[in-house]
Amino acid sequence: MKRICIFACIAIAGLTACNKFLDTKPTDFYTPDNYYQNEVQLQQALNGVYSDLMRPELYAQVMGFNFVSTTDEVMANRTADGDARGLRYNYDASLVHVANIWKYAYVGINNINVLLQNIDKPTMDQGKRNILKGQALFLRGFFYFILTSNYGDVPLVLRPLAINEVNMAAAKQADVYAQVEKDMKDAEALLKDYTVVQAKFNDVVTLTAVQAMLARVYIYWAGYPQNNTAKYQDVITYTDKVINSGLHALNPDYRQIFINLAKDLYDVKENIWELGSLGAAAGVVNKSGNDIGNFVGIQSALTAADSTSYNAAAWVWVTKKLFDAYEVDPNSTATPNKASLDIRRDWNCANYIYNGTNPRVKAARPNIWQMCAGKFRREYVPQSIRNTNGAAGTYNINWPMIRYSDVLLMRAEAENYVNGPANAYTYINQVRKRGYGLLNGNVVKSVSIVNAGSGYTVPPVVTITGGGGNGATATAILTSGKVTGIYLTSPGALTPGAYYSSAPVVVVGTFWTPGVSYTAGMQVTNGANLYTVTTAGTSTNTAPTHTSGASSAAVTGAVFTYAGTAATATATITTGTESDLTPGLSKEAFQLAIRDERMRELCFEALRKADLIRWGHFVADMQEFAAWATSNGAGVTATGNPNGLQGIRNVSQRHVLLPKPTYELNLNRLLVQNEGW
């Protein structure tokens, strides 16, 4: 259950009749005059503000999906529905999703302004009041950060407005940034002693959450369109505060970050700030969950016949540019896609979907342009709340608003801009080292075929043992009866005591064993020979050794028919340096490396479009990517995601910002529409 609960907006709650005829002070509903009387009511009001962020109109759906799902890392696979959701850059100022980001950001701001106006009313411990006030100020600054980064110039409202105050000119974006900075710095001072140690959770705002988000504010401010490059020094200052706090660290296993989110397990070291989502009690079907892992997830249908099933529409597919950005093992013989040294690739770019309903089956998806975005995996959500006898439950996955790896990458980028790349390697290589699974030791690097064998009818199992470690897994790839590749599905368990000190032994297939009940069709190896069981039975102590024909049931129990030769393979382990970024890069080349690393690490976390915009070449980047995608399989056939490619081709300069909503322009006569809309 999430710590932050969802409350109705206090200002509109309980609108019922008065107790006494013509009583001018109603007593059975709340107003600012009769609320905010104690600490509990202040906390409830603040909780309501937190919940504003996790509305479907904001981070429960739209902010992580609608306007950020067509870039060079991911593209929507929707046709007309994609237009209605803003996925293909065909939207205009009348689109409801354009309006709702604006609307509910200002709903949150209004609720905060009312809270701040009344926060000194109750008699209470001043330290606790400071924590509530600090969080409220930060959240107001964050709402304005959402607004200005999406719409540019926006009205600054810093107090509750009267009902007739509707005409208000927009403040310049630089002034909005200045207010964001002020609110967040004031929050930093008020929360100076309030860390994750005291809070014990990360879905409330703590000191390092403020500092990490301020670093993001500064790095956006330093980029296009403000181009206030002096702010890169502030990025260094604030990322250093987070790093030097000692409160945060990288989770050794990249995959575990997102498994923890699905399982509602808090990782307060890696995830500096999460947006909490209220979950249902165990066994309760609750359809009020969010869409995290749904539209941006691995395709699956819920079915009563499969208790492991879940709902996910998978309305976006990864791009070949993202897939190719991860380093492959040059020695890999896996086909059609070589194995990657970077464990992030096969987690983020899921090469399978779930097909069917009875039973649901895992189906390979080797076509890169049709691979699902695999970061947020609903299959890890507890079965008791996501699937009750085939009835859809809830998926209340927290949203990872800012992670420690993002802080390290911002630190590297700002360091490179201010001082060049020499010291920036320290920060980017930490992220890369974790990405390769090498944060605390060595893992299996590669599994190579020594002998492809012959006569296989089904892919043999692959077993990896020894070497001082454990957890490495692999699958065999079969072509024309031969094992033509070994695909490393896990390089090893990324936990203390599970890393490898020497090369493990790879066994391809199942060894013949006496006293085992074999069924027809099974294949076993003995020595260099491969056998197919053609008559079921229990093996005797006499092993099959023949190299033609079939054994006698009287001698070997089951009948083993010679099929061919057994495949063999060997493994190598890492040295610990495979993840290091190429040394000696120029300042310009290092910045390009940062761009790729942010995509590899932070894909699908609603940051790529904003990154491309702040780097100053969003439209040109998308045009260049569209040309590249066209020549690399996108849109050529139905298998190349032509819908996503069309969305990329629709990008123009006006898409750097969202349009100001039509309804708001009609209401506020001092508001001016953004250029191009």
C-alpha positions as CSV (number, residue, x, y, z in Angstrom):
1,M,0.0,0.0,0.0
2,K,1.4,3.4,-0.9
3,R,2.1,5.9,1.8
4,I,0.5,8.8,0.0
5,C,-3.3,8.4,0.0
6,I,-5.6,10.1,-2.4
7,F,-8.1,12.6,-0.9
8,A,-10.8,14.5,-2.6
9,C,-10.2,18.2,-3.1
10,I,-11.1,19.8,0.2
11,A,-12.4,23.0,-1.3
12,I,-15.3,21.2,-3.1
13,A,-16.0,18.4,-0.5
14,G,-19.3,18.0,1.3
15,L,-21.6,20.4,-0.5
16,T,-24.7,19.6,1.4
17,A,-27.5,21.7,3.0
18,C,-27.0,23.8,6.1
19,N,-28.3,22.6,9.5
20,K,-30.2,25.7,10.3
21,F,-32.5,27.8,8.1
22,L,-30.6,30.9,6.9
23,D,-27.5,30.0,8.9
24,T,-24.7,32.0,7.3
25,K,-22.0,29.7,8.6
26,P,-22.6,26.1,7.4
27,T,-21.2,23.5,9.7
28,D,-21.4,20.3,7.7
29,F,-19.0,21.0,4.9
30,Y,-15.4,22.3,4.8
31,T,-14.2,25.7,3.7
32,P,-10.8,27.3,4.2
33,D,-12.4,29.2,7.1
34,N,-13.3,26.1,9.1
35,Y,-10.6,23.8,7.9
36,Y,-6.8,23.8,8.4
37,Q,-7.4,23.7,12.2
38,N,-4.7,21.1,13.1
39,E,-1.7,19.2,11.9
40,V,-3.9,16.3,10.6
41,Q,-5.9,18.6,8.4
42,L,-2.8,20.2,7.0
43,Q,-1.4,16.8,6.2
44,Q,-4.6,15.7,4.5
45,A,-4.5,18.8,2.4
46,L,-0.9,18.2,1.4
47,N,-1.8,14.6,0.5
48,G,-4.5,15.9,-1.8
49,V,-1.8,17.9,-3.6
50,Y,0.4,14.8,-4.0
51,S,-2.6,13.0,-5.5
52,D,-3.1,15.7,-8.1
53,L,0.2,14.6,-9.6
54,M,-0.9,11.0,-10.0
55,R,-4.1,11.8,-11.8
56,P,-4.6,10.1,-15.2
57,E,-4.4,13.6,-16.7
58,L,-0.9,13.9,-15.4
59,Y,1.6,11.1,-14.4
60,A,-0.9,8.2,-14.0
61,Q,-1.1,8.3,-17.8
62,V,-0.6,11.4,-19.9
63,M,2.7,12.7,-18.8
64,G,4.4,9.4,-19.3
65,F,2.7,8.5,-22.6
66,N,0.7,10.9,-24.7
67,F,3.1,13.6,-25.9
68,V,6.4,11.8,-25.2
69,S,5.9,8.5,-27.0
70,T,7.2,9.4,-30.5
71,T,10.9,10.1,-30.4
72,D,14.1,8.4,-31.5
73,E,13.8,5.8,-28.7
74,V,10.2,4.8,-28.9
75,M,7.4,5.2,-31.4
76,A,3.6,4.7,-31.2
77,N,2.1,1.9,-33.2
78,R,-1.4,3.5,-33.3
79,T,-3.1,4.9,-36.3
80,A,-6.1,7.3,-35.8
81,D,-6.3,6.6,-32.1
82,G,-2.7,7.8,-31.9
83,D,-3.8,11.2,-33.3
84,A,-6.6,11.4,-30.6
85,R,-4.0,10.9,-27.9
86,G,-1.3,13.2,-29.3
87,L,1.0,10.4,-30.2
88,R,1.6,11.4,-33.9
89,Y,2.1,15.2,-33.6
90,N,-1.3,15.7,-35.3
91,Y,-2.9,17.4,-32.2
92,D,-4.0,21.0,-31.8
93,A,-5.0,23.4,-29.0
94,S,-8.5,21.8,-28.7
95,L,-7.2,18.3,-27.7
96,V,-8.5,17.4,-24.3
97,H,-5.1,16.0,-23.2
98,V,-3.4,19.3,-24.1
99,A,-6.0,21.1,-21.9
100,N,-5.8,18.7,-19.0
101,I,-2.1,19.0,-18.3
102,W,-2.6,22.8,-18.0
103,K,-5.9,22.4,-16.0
104,Y,-4.7,20.0,-13.4
105,A,-1.3,21.6,-12.9
106,Y,-3.2,24.8,-11.9
107,V,-5.6,22.8,-9.8
108,G,-2.6,21.6,-7.9
109,I,-1.2,25.1,-7.7
110,N,-4.5,26.5,-6.4
111,N,-4.7,23.8,-3.7
112,I,-1.1,24.6,-2.6
113,N,-1.8,28.3,-2.5
114,V,-4.8,27.8,-0.3
115,L,-2.7,25.5,2.0
116,L,0.1,28.0,2.2
117,Q,-2.3,30.8,3.0
118,N,-3.6,28.7,6.0
119,I,-0.5,26.8,7.1
120,D,0.2,29.0,10.1
121,K,-3.3,28.7,11.5
122,P,-3.0,25.7,13.8
123,T,-0.9,25.5,16.9
124,M,1.6,22.7,16.3
125,D,5.2,21.8,16.4
126,Q,7.1,24.3,14.2
127,G,9.5,21.6,12.9
128,K,6.6,19.6,11.6
129,R,5.0,22.7,10.1
130,N,8.3,23.4,8.3
131,I,8.2,20.0,6.7
132,L,4.7,20.5,5.4
133,K,5.4,23.9,4.2
134,G,8.7,22.9,2.5
135,Q,6.9,20.1,0.7
136,A,4.1,22.4,-0.4
137,L,6.5,25.0,-1.8
138,F,8.5,22.4,-3.6
139,L,5.3,21.0,-5.2
140,R,4.2,24.4,-6.3
141,G,7.6,24.9,-8.0
142,F,7.3,21.5,-9.6
143,F,3.9,22.2,-11.0
144,Y,5.3,25.4,-12.5
145,F,8.2,23.4,-13.9
146,I,5.7,21.1,-15.6
147,L,3.9,24.1,-17.0
148,T,6.8,26.1,-18.3
149,S,8.7,23.1,-19.8
150,N,5.5,22.1,-21.7
151,Y,3.9,25.5,-22.5
152,G,6.7,28.1,-22.2
153,D,5.4,31.4,-20.9
154,V,2.5,30.8,-18.3
155,P,0.7,32.9,-15.7
156,L,2.3,32.9,-12.3
157,V,-0.4,32.5,-9.6
158,L,1.1,32.7,-6.1
159,R,-2.1,33.2,-4.1
160,P,-5.7,32.0,-4.1
161,L,-7.6,33.9,-6.8
162,A,-11.1,35.4,-6.6
163,I,-13.7,33.9,-9.0
164,N,-13.6,36.9,-11.2
165,E,-9.8,37.0,-11.6
166,V,-9.6,35.3,-15.0
167,N,-7.5,37.7,-17.1
168,M,-3.8,37.3,-16.4
169,A,-0.9,37.7,-18.7
170,A,1.7,35.0,-18.9
171,A,5.1,35.5,-17.3
172,K,8.1,35.0,-19.4
173,Q,9.7,31.6,-19.1
174,A,12.8,33.0,-17.5
175,D,10.6,34.5,-14.7
176,V,8.8,31.2,-14.3
177,Y,12.1,29.4,-13.9
178,A,13.1,32.1,-11.3
179,Q,9.9,31.3,-9.3
180,V,10.5,27.6,-9.5
181,E,14.0,28.2,-8.2
182,K,12.8,30.3,-5.4
183,D,10.1,27.9,-4.3
184,M,12.5,24.9,-4.4
185,K,15.3,26.8,-2.6
186,D,12.9,27.9,0.1
187,A,11.8,24.2,0.3
188,E,15.4,23.1,0.6
189,A,15.9,25.4,3.6
190,L,12.7,24.2,5.3
191,L,13.5,20.5,4.7
192,K,17.2,20.7,5.7
193,D,16.8,18.0,8.3
194,Y,14.1,15.9,6.5
195,T,15.8,13.1,4.5
196,V,14.7,9.6,3.5
197,V,16.1,8.4,6.8
198,Q,13.5,10.4,8.6
199,A,10.7,9.9,6.0
200,K,11.5,6.2,5.5
201,F,9.7,6.5,2.1
202,N,10.5,8.1,-1.2
203,D,7.0,9.0,-2.3
204,V,7.2,12.1,-0.2
205,V,9.4,15.1,-0.9
206,T,12.7,15.0,1.1
207,L,15.8,17.2,1.1
208,T,17.6,15.2,-1.7
209,A,14.5,15.0,-3.8
210,V,14.4,18.8,-3.8
211,Q,18.1,19.0,-4.6
212,A,17.9,16.4,-7.4
213,M,14.9,18.1,-9.0
214,L,16.6,21.5,-8.7
215,A,19.5,20.1,-10.7
216,R,17.0,19.0,-13.4
217,V,15.4,22.5,-13.4
218,Y,18.9,24.0,-13.9
219,I,19.9,21.7,-16.7
220,Y,16.7,22.5,-18.6
221,W,17.2,26.2,-17.9
222,A,20.7,26.0,-19.2
223,G,19.4,24.6,-22.5
224,Y,17.1,25.7,-25.3
225,P,15.2,27.9,-25.4
226,Q,16.6,29.9,-22.5
227,N,20.2,28.9,-23.1
228,N,21.3,30.3,-19.7
229,T,24.5,28.3,-19.7
230,A,25.6,29.8,-16.4
231,K,23.1,27.3,-14.8
232,Y,25.4,24.4,-15.6
233,Q,27.4,25.4,-12.6
234,D,24.3,25.2,-10.5
235,V,23.7,21.7,-11.9
236,I,27.2,20.7,-10.5
237,T,26.4,22.3,-7.2
238,Y,23.1,20.5,-6.7
239,T,24.1,17.1,-8.1
240,D,27.1,17.2,-5.7
241,K,24.7,17.8,-2.8
242,V,22.8,14.6,-3.6
243,I,26.0,12.6,-4.3
244,N,27.8,13.8,-1.2
245,S,24.8,13.2,1.0
246,G,25.7,9.5,1.1
247,L,21.9,8.7,1.1
248,H,21.7,7.4,-2.5
249,A,23.4,4.7,-4.6
250,L,22.8,2.7,-7.7
251,N,20.9,-0.6,-7.4
252,P,23.4,-3.2,-8.6
253,D,20.7,-4.7,-10.8
254,Y,19.1,-2.3,-13.2
255,R,16.2,-4.7,-13.7
256,Q,15.4,-4.8,-10.0
257,I,14.6,-1.1,-9.9
258,F,11.5,-1.7,-12.0
259,I,10.6,-5.1,-10.4
260,N,10.6,-3.3,-7.1
261,L,8.2,-0.6,-8.5
262,A,5.8,-3.3,-9.7
263,K,5.9,-5.1,-6.4
264,D,5.4,-1.9,-4.4
265,L,8.8,-2.3,-2.8
266,Y,10.6,1.0,-1.9
267,D,14.1,1.5,-3.2
268,V,15.0,4.8,-1.4
269,K,18.6,4.7,-2.6
270,E,18.1,4.5,-6.3
271,N,14.7,6.2,-6.6
272,I,15.2,9.6,-5.0
273,W,11.5,10.6,-5.6
274,E,8.6,8.4,-6.7
275,L,5.0,9.5,-7.2
276,G,2.9,7.2,-5.0
277,S,-0.2,5.5,-6.2
278,L,-2.8,4.1,-3.8
279,G,-3.1,0.3,-4.1
280,A,-5.9,-2.1,-3.4
281,A,-5.9,-4.5,-0.5
282,A,-4.8,-8.1,-1.3
283,G,-7.5,-9.9,-3.2
284,V,-9.6,-6.9,-3.9
285,V,-10.4,-6.1,-7.5
286,N,-9.8,-2.4,-7.9
287,K,-10.1,-0.8,-11.4
288,S,-8.8,2.6,-10.3
289,G,-5.2,1.8,-10.9
290,N,-2.9,3.8,-13.2
291,D,-1.7,3.1,-16.7
292,I,2.0,2.6,-16.0
293,G,3.1,-0.6,-17.8
294,N,0.0,-0.6,-19.9
295,F,0.4,1.5,-23.0
296,V,4.2,1.5,-22.5
297,G,4.6,-2.2,-21.6
298,I,4.7,-5.8,-22.8
299,Q,1.6,-6.9,-24.6
300,S,-0.6,-9.4,-22.8
301,A,-4.3,-10.2,-22.2
302,L,-5.8,-11.1,-18.9
303,T,-7.3,-14.6,-18.8
304,A,-8.9,-16.7,-16.0
305,A,-7.0,-19.8,-17.4
306,D,-3.6,-18.2,-16.5
307,S,-3.1,-16.7,-13.0
308,T,0.2,-15.2,-14.2
309,S,-1.6,-13.1,-16.9
310,Y,-2.0,-9.4,-16.9
311,N,-3.4,-6.6,-19.0
312,A,-1.1,-4.5,-21.2
313,A,-2.0,-2.9,-24.5
314,A,1.6,-2.1,-25.6
315,W,0.7,0.9,-27.8
316,V,4.4,1.8,-28.4
317,W,7.3,-0.1,-29.8
318,V,11.0,0.6,-29.4
319,T,13.2,1.9,-32.2
320,K,16.1,0.2,-33.8
321,K,18.2,3.3,-32.9
322,L,17.6,2.5,-29.2
323,F,18.2,-1.2,-29.6
324,D,21.4,-0.6,-31.6
325,A,22.7,1.9,-29.0
326,Y,23.5,-1.0,-26.6
327,E,26.8,-2.7,-27.2
328,V,26.7,-6.2,-28.5
329,D,29.0,-9.1,-27.8
330,P,31.1,-9.4,-31.0
331,N,31.7,-13.1,-30.3
332,S,27.9,-13.8,-30.0
333,T,26.6,-16.3,-32.5
334,A,23.0,-15.7,-31.5
335,T,20.6,-14.9,-34.3
336,P,18.8,-12.9,-35.5
337,N,20.0,-10.5,-32.9
338,K,23.4,-10.8,-31.3
339,A,23.6,-10.9,-27.5
340,S,24.3,-7.6,-25.7
341,L,27.0,-6.9,-23.1
342,D,24.6,-4.4,-21.6
343,I,21.8,-6.0,-19.5
344,R,19.6,-2.9,-20.0
345,R,18.9,-3.7,-23.6
346,D,17.0,-6.9,-23.2
347,W,15.1,-5.5,-20.2
348,N,14.1,-2.3,-22.0
349,C,13.6,-3.8,-25.5
350,A,11.4,-6.9,-24.8
351,N,11.8,-9.5,-27.5
352,Y,8.5,-11.3,-26.7
353,I,4.8,-10.7,-26.1
354,Y,2.1,-12.9,-24.7
355,N,-0.4,-14.3,-27.3
356,G,-3.6,-16.2,-26.9
357,T,-6.0,-16.5,-24.0
358,N,-6.4,-20.2,-23.2
359,P,-3.6,-20.8,-22.6
360,R,-1.7,-17.6,-22.9
361,V,1.7,-18.3,-24.5
362,K,5.0,-16.4,-24.7
363,A,5.7,-15.6,-28.3
364,A,9.1,-14.4,-29.6
365,R,9.2,-10.9,-31.1
366,P,12.6,-10.8,-32.9
367,N,11.7,-7.9,-35.2
368,I,13.3,-4.9,-33.5
369,W,10.8,-2.3,-34.8
370,Q,8.0,-4.3,-33.1
371,M,9.6,-5.0,-29.8
372,C,7.7,-3.8,-26.8
373,A,8.9,-1.2,-24.3
374,G,9.8,-3.6,-21.5
375,K,10.9,-1.3,-18.6
376,F,7.6,-1.3,-16.7
377,R,6.5,-5.0,-16.4
378,R,3.1,-5.6,-15.1
379,E,3.8,-9.3,-14.8
380,Y,5.6,-8.6,-11.5
381,V,2.6,-6.9,-9.9
382,P,1.2,-9.2,-7.2
383,Q,-1.2,-11.6,-8.7
384,S,-3.7,-11.1,-5.8
385,I,-4.5,-7.6,-6.9
386,R,-4.0,-7.7,-10.7
387,N,-5.9,-10.8,-11.6
388,T,-8.7,-12.3,-9.6
389,N,-10.0,-15.3,-11.5
390,G,-9.5,-13.5,-14.8
391,A,-11.1,-10.2,-13.5
392,A,-8.9,-7.2,-14.1
393,G,-7.5,-5.7,-10.9
394,T,-5.3,-2.7,-10.2
395,Y,-1.9,-1.7,-11.4
396,N,-0.8,0.9,-9.0
397,I,2.9,1.1,-9.9
398,N,4.7,4.2,-8.6
399,W,6.2,6.6,-11.1
400,P,10.0,7.0,-10.7
401,M,10.2,10.8,-11.0
402,I,13.9,11.1,-10.5
403,R,16.6,8.4,-10.0
404,Y,20.1,8.5,-8.8
405,S,21.5,7.5,-12.2
406,D,19.9,10.6,-13.7
407,V,21.7,12.7,-11.1
408,L,25.0,11.1,-12.1
409,L,24.4,11.7,-15.8
410,M,23.4,15.3,-15.2
411,R,26.6,15.7,-13.2
412,A,28.6,14.3,-16.1
413,E,26.9,16.5,-18.6
414,A,27.4,19.7,-16.6
415,E,31.0,18.8,-15.7
416,N,31.8,18.3,-19.4
417,Y,30.2,21.6,-20.3
418,V,32.0,23.6,-17.6
419,N,35.4,21.8,-17.4
420,G,35.6,19.3,-20.2
421,P,35.3,15.5,-20.0
422,A,38.4,14.6,-17.9
423,N,36.5,14.4,-14.6
424,A,33.1,13.7,-16.2
425,Y,34.1,10.1,-16.9
426,T,33.8,9.3,-13.2
427,Y,30.0,9.8,-13.3
428,I,29.0,8.3,-16.6
429,N,31.1,5.2,-16.0
430,Q,29.3,4.5,-12.7
431,V,26.0,4.3,-14.7
432,R,27.6,2.2,-17.4
433,K,29.2,-0.1,-15.0
434,R,25.8,-0.8,-13.4
435,G,24.2,-1.2,-16.8
436,Y,26.7,-4.0,-17.7
437,G,26.1,-5.7,-14.3
438,L,29.6,-5.0,-13.1
439,L,29.1,-2.7,-10.2
440,N,30.3,-5.3,-7.6
441,G,32.0,-8.0,-9.6
442,N,32.3,-10.0,-12.8
443,V,29.6,-11.8,-14.7
444,V,29.4,-14.1,-17.7
445,K,30.3,-12.1,-20.7
446,S,29.8,-14.5,-23.6
447,V,28.8,-18.1,-24.5
448,S,30.2,-19.3,-27.8
449,I,29.5,-22.4,-29.8
450,V,32.5,-24.8,-30.1
451,N,30.6,-27.6,-31.9
452,A,27.1,-26.9,-33.4
453,G,26.2,-30.6,-33.3
454,S,23.5,-32.1,-35.5
455,G,20.2,-33.9,-35.4
456,Y,18.4,-31.6,-32.9
457,T,14.6,-31.5,-33.2
458,V,14.0,-29.0,-30.3
459,P,16.3,-26.4,-28.8
460,P,18.3,-28.1,-26.0
461,V,18.5,-26.7,-22.5
462,V,21.7,-24.8,-21.7
463,T,23.1,-25.1,-18.1
464,I,25.8,-22.8,-16.7
465,T,27.6,-24.0,-13.5
466,G,30.7,-23.3,-11.5
467,G,33.1,-20.4,-11.8
468,G,32.4,-19.2,-8.3
469,G,29.2,-17.5,-9.3
470,N,25.6,-18.3,-10.0
471,G,22.5,-17.1,-11.8
472,A,23.7,-17.1,-15.4
473,T,21.2,-18.5,-17.8
474,A,21.1,-19.0,-21.6
475,T,19.0,-20.4,-24.4
476,A,20.0,-22.3,-27.5
477,I,19.1,-21.1,-31.0
478,L,18.4,-24.0,-33.4
479,T,18.8,-23.8,-37.2
480,S,18.4,-26.9,-39.4
481,G,19.0,-29.3,-36.6
482,K,22.2,-27.5,-35.4
483,V,22.8,-25.2,-32.4
484,T,23.9,-22.1,-34.2
485,G,23.9,-19.7,-31.2
486,I,23.6,-19.4,-27.5
487,Y,21.6,-16.4,-26.3
488,L,22.7,-15.2,-22.8
489,T,19.5,-14.4,-21.0
490,S,21.1,-13.4,-17.7
491,P,24.8,-12.8,-17.1
492,G,24.4,-13.9,-13.5
493,A,22.8,-13.0,-10.2
494,L,23.9,-9.4,-9.4
495,T,24.0,-9.9,-5.6
496,P,27.0,-10.4,-3.2
497,G,28.5,-13.8,-3.4
498,A,27.0,-14.5,-6.8
499,Y,29.7,-13.0,-9.1
500,Y,32.1,-15.1,-11.1
501,S,35.8,-15.4,-10.5
502,S,36.5,-17.8,-13.4
503,A,34.8,-19.1,-16.5
504,P,31.9,-21.4,-15.7
505,V,31.2,-24.7,-17.5
506,V,28.5,-24.7,-20.2
507,V,26.4,-27.8,-20.8
508,V,24.3,-28.0,-23.9
509,G,21.5,-30.5,-23.7
510,T,20.5,-33.1,-21.1
511,F,23.0,-35.9,-20.1
512,W,21.8,-39.5,-20.2
513,T,21.2,-40.7,-16.7
514,P,20.4,-44.2,-15.4
515,G,17.1,-44.8,-13.7
516,V,15.3,-42.0,-15.4
517,S,11.8,-42.3,-16.9
518,Y,12.2,-41.0,-20.5
519,T,9.2,-40.1,-22.7
520,A,9.2,-40.3,-26.5
521,G,10.6,-37.3,-28.3
522,M,13.1,-36.4,-25.6
523,Q,16.7,-35.9,-26.6
524,V,19.7,-36.8,-24.5
525,T,23.5,-36.8,-24.9
526,N,26.1,-39.3,-23.9
527,G,29.6,-38.3,-24.7
528,A,29.7,-36.7,-28.1
529,N,26.5,-38.4,-29.3
530,L,22.9,-37.1,-29.4
531,Y,20.0,-39.5,-29.1
532,T,16.3,-39.2,-29.5
533,V,14.0,-41.3,-27.3
534,T,11.8,-43.2,-29.8
535,T,10.2,-45.6,-27.2
536,A,9.4,-44.4,-23.7
537,G,10.9,-46.3,-20.8
538,T,13.1,-46.1,-17.7
539,S,16.8,-46.2,-18.5
540,T,18.9,-49.1,-17.2
541,N,22.5,-48.8,-16.1
542,T,23.6,-49.4,-19.7
543,A,24.2,-46.2,-21.5
544,P,23.6,-45.8,-25.2
545,T,26.9,-45.5,-27.1
546,H,26.0,-46.5,-30.7
547,T,26.5,-44.1,-33.6
548,S,23.7,-45.5,-35.8
549,G,20.3,-47.1,-35.5
550,A,18.5,-47.7,-32.2
551,S,19.3,-49.4,-29.0
552,S,17.4,-52.4,-27.6
553,A,14.8,-51.8,-25.0
554,A,15.9,-55.0,-23.3
555,V,19.4,-53.5,-22.8
556,T,18.8,-49.7,-22.3
557,G,15.2,-49.6,-21.0
558,A,13.9,-46.7,-23.2
559,V,14.9,-47.0,-26.8
560,F,17.5,-44.4,-27.8
561,T,17.9,-43.7,-31.5
562,Y,21.1,-42.1,-32.7
563,A,20.3,-38.6,-34.0
564,G,23.7,-36.9,-34.5
565,T,26.5,-35.3,-32.6
566,A,26.2,-33.3,-29.4
567,A,26.7,-29.5,-29.4
568,T,29.3,-28.0,-27.1
569,A,30.0,-24.4,-25.9
570,T,32.3,-22.4,-23.7
571,A,31.8,-19.3,-21.6
572,T,34.0,-16.3,-20.8
573,I,33.6,-13.8,-18.0
574,T,34.1,-10.1,-17.9
575,T,37.2,-8.3,-16.8
576,G,35.4,-5.4,-15.2
577,T,36.4,-2.8,-17.7
578,E,34.0,-3.7,-20.6
579,S,31.6,-0.9,-19.6
580,D,34.1,1.9,-19.5
581,L,33.4,4.7,-22.0
582,T,36.0,5.2,-24.7
583,P,38.8,7.3,-23.1
584,G,40.1,10.5,-24.5
585,L,36.9,11.9,-26.1
586,S,36.7,15.5,-27.0
587,K,34.2,17.7,-25.3
588,E,31.8,17.5,-28.3
589,A,32.2,13.7,-28.5
590,F,31.6,13.3,-24.8
591,Q,28.4,15.3,-25.1
592,L,27.2,12.9,-27.8
593,A,28.0,10.0,-25.6
594,I,25.9,11.5,-22.8
595,R,23.0,11.8,-25.2
596,D,23.2,8.1,-26.0
597,E,23.7,7.1,-22.4
598,R,20.7,9.0,-21.2
599,M,18.6,7.2,-23.8
600,R,20.0,3.8,-22.8
601,E,19.5,4.4,-19.1
602,L,16.3,6.5,-18.9
603,C,14.3,5.4,-21.9
604,F,10.5,5.4,-21.5
605,E,10.8,7.6,-18.3
606,A,9.3,10.6,-20.2
607,L,12.6,12.5,-20.5
608,R,13.9,11.9,-24.0
609,K,11.7,14.5,-25.8
610,A,12.6,17.2,-23.2
611,D,16.3,16.3,-23.5
612,L,16.2,16.6,-27.3
613,I,14.5,20.0,-26.9
614,R,16.9,21.4,-24.4
615,W,19.9,20.2,-26.5
616,G,18.5,22.6,-29.1
617,H,18.0,20.4,-32.2
618,F,14.7,18.6,-31.6
619,V,13.2,19.2,-35.0
620,A,16.4,18.5,-36.9
621,D,17.1,15.5,-34.8
622,M,13.6,14.1,-35.6
623,Q,14.0,14.8,-39.3
624,E,17.4,13.1,-39.3
625,F,16.0,10.1,-37.4
626,A,13.0,9.8,-39.8
627,A,15.4,9.5,-42.7
628,W,17.6,7.0,-40.8
629,A,14.5,5.0,-39.8
630,T,13.2,4.9,-43.3
631,S,16.5,3.5,-44.6
632,N,16.7,1.0,-41.7
633,G,13.4,-0.8,-42.0
634,A,10.8,1.5,-40.5
635,G,7.7,1.9,-42.6
636,V,9.0,-0.2,-45.5
637,T,6.4,-2.8,-44.7
638,A,3.7,-3.4,-42.0
639,T,6.5,-4.9,-39.9
640,G,8.4,-1.7,-39.7
641,N,6.0,0.5,-37.7
642,P,4.8,2.8,-40.4
643,N,2.4,4.5,-38.0
644,G,5.2,5.6,-35.7
645,L,7.3,6.7,-38.6
646,Q,4.5,8.9,-39.9
647,G,4.3,10.5,-36.4
648,I,8.0,11.4,-36.6
649,R,7.6,12.8,-40.1
650,N,4.9,15.1,-38.7
651,V,7.3,16.9,-36.3
652,S,7.7,20.6,-36.9
653,Q,9.1,23.6,-35.0
654,R,5.8,24.3,-33.3
655,H,6.0,20.9,-31.4
656,V,8.8,22.2,-29.3
657,L,6.0,23.5,-27.0
658,L,2.4,22.3,-26.5
659,P,-0.2,24.8,-27.6
660,K,-2.0,26.8,-24.9
661,P,-5.4,25.2,-24.5
662,T,-8.3,26.7,-26.5
663,Y,-10.6,26.9,-23.5
664,E,-8.0,28.8,-21.5
665,L,-7.5,31.3,-24.4
666,N,-11.2,31.9,-24.6
667,L,-11.4,32.5,-20.8
668,N,-8.1,34.5,-20.3
669,R,-8.1,37.3,-22.8
670,L,-4.5,38.3,-21.9
671,L,-3.1,35.0,-22.8
672,V,-1.2,34.7,-26.1
673,Q,-1.0,31.5,-28.1
674,N,2.4,29.9,-28.7
675,E,4.1,30.4,-32.0
676,G,2.9,28.1,-34.8
677,W,-0.4,27.2,-33.2
